Amino acid sequence: MSEKEILSLFDQWNAALQTGEPKKVTELYDHNAILLPTVSNKVRHNHEEIEDYFVHFLAKGPQGEIDEANIRIFGDLAINSGVYTFTFKDGSVVQARYTYVYQSKGQEWKIIEHHSSAMPES
């Protein structure tokens, strides 16, 4: 897997957001994934909890764009961390730091850890 291919996993995730279907986004996460979401204080530990988060997040009409990506690959694990910006259908914008940890599961990569936190400085 190349850095370009790992970066394309974000495009796949962002495209799933555009469907407006929480299940489509949740399917990209491993069953035991941990999500530390941007706009919720609750840590999500499984598909049910992750899907619940995306029901609310997708209602806002998010569109993500990576501002800075730092990709490292360690065998069947890959990490993409950096900064992304979300624009919502109401015109609001949130810039956040992110980390995706992916694990190769045969023919596909699944998100096993996703941490996203809004930038602390205005």
C-alpha positions as a Markdown table, in Angstrom:
| # | Residue | x | y | z |
|---|---|---|---|---|
| 1 | Met | 0.0 | 0.0 | 0.0 |
| 2 | Ser | 1.4 | 3.4 | -0.9 |
| 3 | Glu | 0.9 | 6.8 | 0.8 |
| 4 | Lys | -1.3 | 7.8 | -2.1 |
| 5 | Glu | -3.5 | 4.8 | -1.6 |
| 6 | Ile | -3.8 | 5.5 | 2.2 |
| 7 | Leu | -4.7 | 9.1 | 1.4 |
| 8 | Ser | -7.4 | 7.9 | -0.9 |
| 9 | Leu | -9.1 | 6.2 | 2.1 |
| 10 | Phe | -10.0 | 9.6 | 3.3 |
| 11 | Asp | -11.7 | 10.3 | -0.1 |
| 12 | Gln | -13.6 | 7.1 | 0.3 |
| 13 | Trp | -14.7 | 8.1 | 3.8 |
| 14 | Asn | -15.7 | 11.7 | 2.6 |
| 15 | Ala | -17.7 | 10.2 | -0.3 |
| 16 | Ala | -19.5 | 8.0 | 2.2 |
| 17 | Leu | -20.4 | 11.2 | 4.2 |
| 18 | Gln | -21.9 | 12.6 | 1.0 |
| 19 | Thr | -24.4 | 9.7 | 0.7 |
| 20 | Gly | -26.1 | 11.0 | 3.9 |
| 21 | Glu | -26.3 | 7.3 | 5.0 |
| 22 | Pro | -24.7 | 6.7 | 8.5 |
| 23 | Lys | -24.4 | 2.9 | 7.7 |
| 24 | Lys | -22.3 | 3.6 | 4.7 |
| 25 | Val | -19.8 | 5.6 | 6.8 |
| 26 | Thr | -19.9 | 3.1 | 9.7 |
| 27 | Glu | -19.1 | 0.2 | 7.3 |
| 28 | Leu | -15.6 | 1.8 | 6.8 |
| 29 | Tyr | -14.8 | 1.2 | 10.5 |
| 30 | Asp | -13.7 | -2.1 | 12.0 |
| 31 | His | -16.3 | -3.6 | 14.4 |
| 32 | Asn | -14.1 | -2.9 | 17.4 |
| 33 | Ala | -13.0 | 0.6 | 16.2 |
| 34 | Ile | -12.8 | 3.6 | 18.5 |
| 35 | Leu | -14.1 | 7.0 | 17.4 |
| 36 | Leu | -13.2 | 10.1 | 19.3 |
| 37 | Pro | -15.5 | 12.5 | 17.4 |
| 38 | Thr | -15.2 | 16.2 | 16.7 |
| 39 | Val | -18.6 | 17.4 | 17.8 |
| 40 | Ser | -19.5 | 15.0 | 20.6 |
| 41 | Asn | -18.0 | 14.4 | 24.0 |
| 42 | Lys | -18.9 | 10.7 | 23.9 |
| 43 | Val | -16.3 | 8.1 | 22.9 |
| 44 | Arg | -17.8 | 5.6 | 20.4 |
| 45 | His | -16.7 | 1.9 | 20.9 |
| 46 | Asn | -18.5 | -0.1 | 18.3 |
| 47 | His | -20.6 | 0.1 | 15.1 |
| 48 | Glu | -23.8 | 0.9 | 17.0 |
| 49 | Glu | -22.3 | 3.8 | 18.8 |
| 50 | Ile | -20.4 | 5.0 | 15.7 |
| 51 | Glu | -23.5 | 4.9 | 13.6 |
| 52 | Asp | -25.4 | 6.9 | 16.2 |
| 53 | Tyr | -22.8 | 9.6 | 16.0 |
| 54 | Phe | -23.0 | 9.8 | 12.2 |
| 55 | Val | -26.8 | 10.0 | 12.3 |
| 56 | His | -26.4 | 13.4 | 14.0 |
| 57 | Phe | -23.2 | 14.5 | 12.1 |
| 58 | Leu | -24.5 | 13.8 | 8.7 |
| 59 | Ala | -27.7 | 15.8 | 9.4 |
| 60 | Lys | -25.4 | 18.8 | 9.3 |
| 61 | Gly | -24.4 | 18.1 | 5.7 |
| 62 | Pro | -20.6 | 17.9 | 6.2 |
| 63 | Gln | -18.0 | 18.2 | 3.4 |
| 64 | Gly | -14.5 | 17.4 | 4.4 |
| 65 | Glu | -11.2 | 18.6 | 2.9 |
| 66 | Ile | -7.7 | 17.7 | 4.1 |
| 67 | Asp | -5.4 | 20.7 | 4.7 |
| 68 | Glu | -2.4 | 18.7 | 5.8 |
| 69 | Ala | -1.8 | 14.9 | 5.7 |
| 70 | Asn | 1.1 | 12.9 | 7.3 |
| 71 | Ile | 1.0 | 9.3 | 6.3 |
| 72 | Arg | 3.1 | 6.5 | 7.9 |
| 73 | Ile | 2.8 | 2.8 | 7.0 |
| 74 | Phe | 3.8 | -0.1 | 9.2 |
| 75 | Gly | 3.0 | -3.4 | 7.5 |
| 76 | Asp | -0.7 | -4.0 | 7.9 |
| 77 | Leu | -1.2 | -0.7 | 9.9 |
| 78 | Ala | -1.3 | 2.8 | 8.4 |
| 79 | Ile | -1.7 | 6.2 | 10.1 |
| 80 | Asn | -2.9 | 9.3 | 8.5 |
| 81 | Ser | -2.8 | 12.4 | 10.8 |
| 82 | Gly | -3.0 | 16.0 | 10.1 |
| 83 | Val | -5.6 | 18.8 | 9.8 |
| 84 | Tyr | -8.9 | 18.9 | 7.9 |
| 85 | Thr | -11.7 | 21.4 | 7.5 |
| 86 | Phe | -15.4 | 20.7 | 7.4 |
| 87 | Thr | -17.9 | 22.9 | 5.7 |
| 88 | Phe | -21.5 | 22.4 | 6.6 |
| 89 | Lys | -24.8 | 23.1 | 4.7 |
| 90 | Asp | -25.5 | 26.0 | 7.0 |
| 91 | Gly | -22.3 | 27.6 | 5.9 |
| 92 | Ser | -20.4 | 27.1 | 9.2 |
| 93 | Val | -16.8 | 25.8 | 9.0 |
| 94 | Val | -14.8 | 23.7 | 11.6 |
| 95 | Gln | -11.1 | 23.1 | 11.3 |
| 96 | Ala | -9.9 | 20.0 | 13.2 |
| 97 | Arg | -6.9 | 17.9 | 13.9 |
| 98 | Tyr | -7.3 | 14.2 | 12.9 |
| 99 | Thr | -5.8 | 10.8 | 13.2 |
| 100 | Tyr | -7.0 | 7.8 | 11.3 |
| 101 | Val | -5.4 | 4.4 | 12.1 |
| 102 | Tyr | -6.2 | 1.8 | 9.4 |
| 103 | Gln | -5.6 | -1.9 | 9.5 |
| 104 | Ser | -5.5 | -4.1 | 6.4 |
| 105 | Lys | -8.2 | -6.7 | 6.6 |
| 106 | Gly | -7.5 | -8.9 | 3.6 |
| 107 | Gln | -8.5 | -6.9 | 0.5 |
| 108 | Glu | -9.6 | -3.8 | 2.3 |
| 109 | Trp | -8.4 | -1.3 | 4.9 |
| 110 | Lys | -10.7 | -0.6 | 7.9 |
| 111 | Ile | -10.5 | 2.3 | 10.3 |
| 112 | Ile | -9.6 | 0.9 | 13.7 |
| 113 | Glu | -9.1 | 4.3 | 15.4 |
| 114 | His | -10.3 | 7.8 | 14.5 |
| 115 | His | -9.6 | 10.8 | 16.6 |
| 116 | Ser | -10.8 | 14.3 | 15.6 |
| 117 | Ser | -10.6 | 17.4 | 17.7 |
| 118 | Ala | -11.4 | 21.0 | 16.8 |
| 119 | Met | -8.4 | 23.4 | 16.7 |
| 120 | Pro | -7.9 | 24.9 | 20.1 |
| 121 | Glu | -6.8 | 28.3 | 18.9 |
| 122 | Ser | -9.2 | 30.7 | 17.1 |
